Amino acid sequence: MATPQDRTVAAQRGLFIPPFDAFADPAKVADLAVAAERAGWDGVFVWDHVRYSSPVTAIADPWICCAAIAARTERVRFGPMVTPLPRRRPHVVARQAASLDLLGGGRLVLGFGIGDDLLGEMSRFGDEPEPKVRADMLDEGLDVLTGLLSGRLVEHLGRHYRAEDVRFLPAPQRPIPIWVAGRYGNRAPLRRAARYDGAFVIGYPGPEGIEQVREAVAADRGGIEGYDVVVDVPPDTDPAPWSAAGATWVLTRFGPYDLDEEAVRAAVEAGP
């Protein structure tokens, strides 16, 4: 069972922004982050896709968007949410993450998952189409990534990746939180998430699902104190029941289709 904790503290509130169409420009995403910081939001997180279904036509790179956020804000947490690590090289991501964390003064959060191929986002580019193989790649990739981010000497020869006798410096100012994504009802992503700093589960039936996730994670890690349970909800959703159920972050999700720049900005400026 999940270890009881004080749930009187409200969840932190963040924005969950697809850098699509009206926001397929890192400068506009950064403008939105500046407005969010002024309005009292706690975080700004950016989707990571290389293609999406119609009617989305334009997409910006989330890591460039995060760099723009890091350079123009001072307080909000930020990060790619979530990056399919199996389609990237863990050592390249480690270099990017360490640099981005330094640029942002230690505010970066990393979100990772296996991604999906429903739109051919993997197979159309020659990336691994099989989910079980991507899951194996994610586990191994996270081992390589966290080893390199530690600043320690890494010696890794695995099925998918290698890092032979290397040490990456500069290391992040402090350990970068890692949130692992999964769909509600799938146990394997929660086992993976329990090894890191947070679980970003999508597809909840409602706030009542939070306790099941908390209990599953707590059973695997021996407790849940200091652990992030992250949810995303539409803009018209009351975050209070999710917070009361034990979510530590409630992200307001915009899009992905027909993003109206003025409407999104008005919602952001209204505050969490």
GUDO-793062 format. One record per residue (C-alpha): residue number from 1; z negated, x negated, y negated. Coordinates in steps of 0.001 Angstrom, whole numbers. Layout:
! residues N
REC   i      pz      px      py
REC NUM       Z       X       Y
...
! end
This chain:
! residues 272
REC   i      pz      px      py
REC   1       0       0       0
REC   2     591   -1121   -3569
REC   3   -2345   -2681   -5291
REC   4   -3609    -256   -7976
REC   5   -3081   -1409  -11531
REC   6   -3709     -53  -14977
REC   7    -792    2237  -15829
REC   8   -2049    3281  -19238
REC   9     123     584  -20857
REC  10    3551    1973  -21675
REC  11    6564     354  -20086
REC  12    8616   -1988  -22203
REC  13   11800    -419  -23501
REC  14   15215   -1995  -23346
REC  15   18886   -1256  -23853
REC  16   21372   -1420  -20985
REC  17   24775   -1981  -22574
REC  18   28196   -2287  -20904
REC  19   30313   -4665  -23023
REC  20   33259   -2329  -22614
REC  21   35881    -973  -25001
REC  22   34041    -310  -28296
REC  23   31614   -3113  -27388
REC  24   34116   -5510  -25800
REC  25   33332   -7952  -28592
REC  26   30302  -10290  -28436
REC  27   29819   -9983  -32192
REC  28   29379   -6201  -31912
REC  29   26950   -6593  -29007
REC  30   24963   -9081  -31094
REC  31   24997   -6670  -34071
REC  32   23547   -4018  -31768
REC  33   20851   -6434  -30568
REC  34   19868   -7227  -34151
REC  35   19565   -3500  -34874
REC  36   17548   -3054  -31669
REC  37   15118   -5793  -32627
REC  38   14573   -4247  -36057
REC  39   14030    -812  -34489
REC  40   11344   -2029  -32076
REC  41   13178   -2301  -28752
REC  42   11853   -4951  -26356
REC  43   15062   -6051  -24647
REC  44   18856   -5919  -24675
REC  45   20626   -6365  -21335
REC  46   24379   -6566  -20741
REC  47   26387   -5427  -17711
REC  48   28375   -8073  -15816
REC  49   31827   -6933  -14657
REC  50   35290   -8470  -14678
REC  51   37041   -5106  -14210
REC  52   36008   -1466  -14173
REC  53   37488    1928  -13417
REC  54   39631    3932  -15818
REC  55   39388    4771  -18663
REC  56   37675    1402  -19350
REC  57   40354   -1054  -20472
REC  58   38600   -3853  -22408
REC  59   35641   -5943  -21198
REC  60   33749   -8829  -22804
REC  61   32064  -11687  -20944
REC  62   28325  -10943  -20634
REC  63   27231  -14577  -20851
REC  64   29021  -15044  -24172
REC  65   27447  -11778  -25335
REC  66   24027  -13118  -24320
REC  67   24635  -16346  -26235
REC  68   25460  -14292  -29328
REC  69   22272  -12240  -28844
REC  70   20207  -15404  -28373
REC  71   21550  -16940  -31575
REC  72   21023  -13882  -33769
REC  73   17678  -12467  -32603
REC  74   14143  -13817  -32435
REC  75   12031  -11481  -30303
REC  76   13939   -9293  -27818
REC  77   14331  -10334  -24197
REC  78   17956  -10447  -23055
REC  79   20137  -11308  -20107
REC  80   23061  -10373  -17845
REC  81   22109   -7333  -15813
REC  82   23189   -7825  -13164
REC  83   25315  -10821  -12226
REC  84   26883  -10836   -8735
REC  85   25917  -14414   -7919
REC  86   28249  -14606   -4875
REC  87   31280  -14615   -7175
REC  88   29899  -17514   -9217
REC  89   28874  -21094   -8500
REC  90   25063  -21355   -8519
REC  91   25056  -24809  -10108
REC  92   27273  -23628  -12964
REC  93   25048  -20575  -13495
REC  94   21988  -22856  -13507
REC  95   23479  -24979  -16291
REC  96   24444  -21880  -18272
REC  97   21029  -20274  -17795
REC  98   19057  -23340  -18845
REC  99   21170  -23768  -21970
REC 100   20989  -20074  -22800
REC 101   17229  -20057  -22344
REC 102   16843  -22999  -24715
REC 103   19101  -21292  -27262
REC 104   17032  -18114  -27056
REC 105   13630  -19774  -27176
REC 106   12551  -18770  -23684
REC 107   13556  -15082  -23815
REC 108   16195  -15014  -21070
REC 109   15854  -12747  -18025
REC 110   18297  -13192  -15140
REC 111   19453  -10213  -13101
REC 112   21217  -10839   -9782
REC 113   22722   -8768   -6995
REC 114   25479   -8905   -4401
REC 115   27890   -6811   -6482
REC 116   30300   -4367   -4863
REC 117   33994   -4144   -4141
REC 118   34480    -424   -4721
REC 119   37012   -1162   -7463
REC 120   38372   -4308   -5852
REC 121   36283   -6364   -8229
REC 122   35797   -8978   -5505
REC 123   38858   -8735   -3279
REC 124   41432   -8578   -6096
REC 125   40305  -12037   -7222
REC 126   39911  -13621   -3806
REC 127   36111  -13316   -3771
REC 128   34159  -12380    -648
REC 129   34740   -8670     170
REC 130   32120   -8265    2927
REC 131   28695   -7062    1664
REC 132   26720   -8767    4459
REC 133   28356  -12101    3707
REC 134   27714  -11658     -19
REC 135   24060  -10900     761
REC 136   23820  -14174    2669
REC 137   25532  -15960    -219
REC 138   23099  -14387   -2678
REC 139   20051  -15569    -740
REC 140   21371  -19094    -451
REC 141   22671  -19112   -4016
REC 142   19283  -18089   -5370
REC 143   17669  -20958   -3456
REC 144   20089  -23416   -5043
REC 145   19792  -21859   -8494
REC 146   15991  -21801   -8601
REC 147   15811  -25329   -7239
REC 148   18104  -26631   -9960
REC 149   16299  -24668  -12686
REC 150   13004  -26247  -11614
REC 151   14099  -29669  -12860
REC 152   13198  -31161   -9494
REC 153   15462  -33177   -7206
REC 154   17562  -30839   -5062
REC 155   19092  -31646   -1687
REC 156   20856  -28617    -233
REC 157   23563  -28474    2414
REC 158   24079  -24848    3406
REC 159   26623  -22440    4834
REC 160   28051  -21535    1445
REC 161   26826  -24065   -1103
REC 162   25832  -27676   -1466
REC 163   23849  -29630   -4024
REC 164   23464  -33216   -2913
REC 165   20775  -35397   -4480
REC 166   20926  -33799   -7943
REC 167   18416  -33059  -10680
REC 168   19291  -30771  -13605
REC 169   17781  -31450  -17029
REC 170   16841  -30077  -19440
REC 171   14876  -27516  -17482
REC 172   14052  -24133  -19052
REC 173   11048  -24062  -21389
REC 174    9249  -21895  -18833
REC 175   10330  -20301  -15535
REC 176   13066  -17758  -16202
REC 177   12192  -14327  -14740
REC 178   14611  -13197  -12039
REC 179   15125   -9493  -11336
REC 180   16956   -8623   -8119
REC 181   19015   -5441   -7952
REC 182   19481   -2922   -5179
REC 183   20141     737   -4519
REC 184   17296    3140   -3863
REC 185   16622    3554    -162
REC 186   17973     148     841
REC 187   15162   -2007    2216
REC 188   16914   -5400    2324
REC 189   17298   -5772   -1471
REC 190   13580   -5009   -1905
REC 191   12631   -7716     578
REC 192   14778  -10103   -1437
REC 193   13393   -8861   -4757
REC 194    9818   -9351   -3548
REC 195   10430  -13111   -3517
REC 196   11199  -13138   -7219
REC 197    9879  -11551  -10434
REC 198   11202   -8022  -10516
REC 199   13170   -5274   -8792
REC 200   15921   -3428  -10633
REC 201   16622    -437   -8405
REC 202   19361    2053   -9246
REC 203   19836    5561   -7915
REC 204   16219    6764   -8000
REC 205   15779   10442   -7079
REC 206   13261   10626   -9937
REC 207   10043    8957  -11081
REC 208    8450    9822   -7743
REC 209   10544    7081   -6148
REC 210    8792    4350   -8126
REC 211    5696    4353   -5930
REC 212    7763    3807   -2783
REC 213    9395     772   -4342
REC 214    6073    -580   -5576
REC 215    4520    -194   -2144
REC 216    7437   -1868    -370
REC 217    7409   -4830   -2740
REC 218    3613   -5136   -2625
REC 219    3660   -5156    1180
REC 220    6088   -8079    1201
REC 221    4479  -10163   -1546
REC 222     814   -9243    -990
REC 223     403   -7415   -4303
REC 224    2342   -6329   -7345
REC 225     273   -7555  -10296
REC 226    2509   -9119  -12941
REC 227    5635   -7890  -11171
REC 228    8414   -5995  -12975
REC 229    9708   -2660  -11696
REC 230   12797   -1850  -13754
REC 231   14647    1462  -14107
REC 232   17605    2604  -16166
REC 233   17907    6134  -17565
REC 234   20348    8045  -19794
REC 235   19628    8215  -23546
REC 236   18300   11801  -23404
REC 237   15678   11001  -20716
REC 238   11954   10956  -21488
REC 239   10699    7496  -20443
REC 240    7048    8599  -20191
REC 241    7140    9911  -16575
REC 242    8811    6703  -15425
REC 243    6219    4594  -17191
REC 244    3388    6701  -15789
REC 245    4829    6273  -12284
REC 246    4578    2487  -12582
REC 247    7852    1258  -14105
REC 248    7211   -1785  -16282
REC 249   10622   -1640  -17989
REC 250   12608    1497  -18801
REC 251   16145     691  -19930
REC 252   18226    3210  -21839
REC 253   21704    3151  -20318
REC 254   24806    3810  -22408
REC 255   28307    4405  -21090
REC 256   30144    3181  -19199
REC 257   32896    5542  -20361
REC 258   33965    6730  -23802
REC 259   31481    4578  -25715
REC 260   31119    5821  -29259
REC 261   30065    2863  -31400
REC 262   28521    4966  -34161
REC 263   26606    7220  -31756
REC 264   25233    4265  -29789
REC 265   24178    2462  -32943
REC 266   22447    5604  -34269
REC 267   20503    5959  -31029
REC 268   19497    2309  -31136
REC 269   18424    2460  -34776
REC 270   16304    5529  -34008
REC 271   14089    3242  -31906
REC 272   12707    3497  -28371
! end
